[in-house]
């Protein structure tokens, strides 16, 4: 049995259209190096600094926690050995990831929500890490009123409490190195 050209055309045209649509829907290749797991997009629109996400890695002599931001921010810190914190509600709580010591940071004029009220923080609110000095990070809440915006994070550490905090640009990020 022989297939006519008209039958082939009825089969091939929709098939070719489906293949073309599939190829056009593929993401384009980029010359940019692959990003680390957990890197966030910087497309959020904020009047203040948006905290987009966190990522962590270990290096020789230290562990690094990175907060991806849309702009720089002012940071205050506090440490303790109990993991106790007081969120905006004022009721005493403990960090979910337990460790030996704890570092709490507050980012001023920052938020995890964009101008439209959409959550733009892409990382889990509680993350555990199996790193030598960095055990976890927990988003403790965003404080928002007419004049101030703040975001707090609790960082669970191992036996080390020596750390350095600095900010980098292009892209904007807050970096915390925890030394062993």
N, C-alpha and C positions, 0 to 999 in steps of 0.2 A: 504494500500500500504506500503510495507516494503522497507527501504532504505538499499542498499548493503554496505558492509564495504568499498568497493572501492570508492563509492560516498561520504561516511563520510570522507575518507582520503583526497579526493579532496577539501572538505570544511574545514576540521580541520587544515590541514598543512598550508595553507596561513593565516588562522586566528591565529594560534599559532605563526607564524612568525611575524605577525603584532603586536601581544601583546608583544612579546619579544623585538621587535624594539622600541615599546613605552616605555617599562620599562627601557631599556638601555639608552634611550634619556633623562630620567628624571635626574635632577641635584641630586647629591649625598647629603645625609644629612651631616650636620656638627655639631660638638660639640661647635662651636664658638657661642657666644651670638649674638642675632640679632643686626644688625647695625642700626644706626639712619638713617632716610630718608635723602638721598642726599650724603651719603658717597661715595667716589670715589675709584676706583680701583687704585692700585699702580703699574701697569704693564707698564707704559709709560717709554720710553727710552729717557733720556735727558742728555746733557752735563752739564746742569745747573739745577736749581730747577724748577720742573714742578708744577704749581698750578692746582690741579685736580678738585676742587669744593669747595663749601661752604655749611654750615649747621648752623642752629640757634636753640636755646632753651632758655626757661626762667627758672630761679632758684630763690630761696628765696633771695631777695635783689639785684639781678642783672640778666641781660640777657647776653648770651654768643653767640658769632659768631666764628665759627671755619673754617679755611682754611685748606683743606687737601693738603699736599705737598709731594714731593718725597724726599726732604732733607731740611735742615734748610736754612734760608735766612736772609739777613740783611734787616731791615725795617726802613723806615723813615715815620714820620707822620706830618700832618698839620691839623689844625681845622679852621672852619669859621662858621658864622651864616647865610650865604646867600645860600649855596649850589652851589656856583660858582666854576668852575674849568677850567683849561686850558689844554686840551689834547695835544698830540704831535703835532697836526696841528697848535696849538697856538691860535685858535679861542675860545672865551669865551663861555662856556656852563653851563647849570644848571643840577643838578641831577634830574632824573625823579621822584623819590619818595621824596616827600616834608616832611620836619620835622622842628624841632626847631633849631637844630644845626647839624654840619656835621664834620665827621672825614675822612680825606683822608690818605690812606697809599700807599706807594710805596715799592714794593718788588724788591730788587736789585738782579741781576744775576738770574732772574726768568722769566718764560714764560708760556703762556697758550697753546703753541704748542710744539709738540715733535720734535725730531731731523729730522723727515721726513716731517715736516711742517703740520702735522695733528692736528686739534683742539682736545685737550685732557681735556679741562675745561668742565665738565659735567653739571654744574649748569646753570640756565638761566642767561643771562648777566645782567638782572635787576630782583631783587627779592624784594617783599614786605613782611614784617612780621608784624603781629598784636601784637607785644610784648610791654610791658610797656616802655622800654627804647630804644629798637632797632626797627626801623621802616623799614629799607631796606638796601640793598647793591647793588652796581652797578659796573660792570667791566668797567673801563674807557679806556682800551686799553693797548696793549703791544707795547713797544718800542724795536726795534730790529735793531742793526747795527752790524758791524763786531766785535766790541769790547764790547758792552754793551747789556744787555737784562734787561728790567724792566717791571713790570706790576703794574698798578695803579687801586685802588678800592676806591669808595666813599661810605661811610657808613652814612646812615641817622639815626639821633638820635632823641629821644623825648626831654623833658626838661633837661635831665641829660647830663652833659659833663664830668663826672668823669669816667675814664676807666683805664684798665691795660692791657698791651700787653705782652704775653710771648709765648715761643715755647716749645713744648713737642715732644718726640720721641717715636718710636715704637708703633704706626705709627707716622710719622712726621706730625706736624700740627702747625699752628699759631693760637693762641687763643686770642680773645679780649673779656674781661669782661667789660660790661657797667653797672655801678652801678646806683641804683635809688636814 
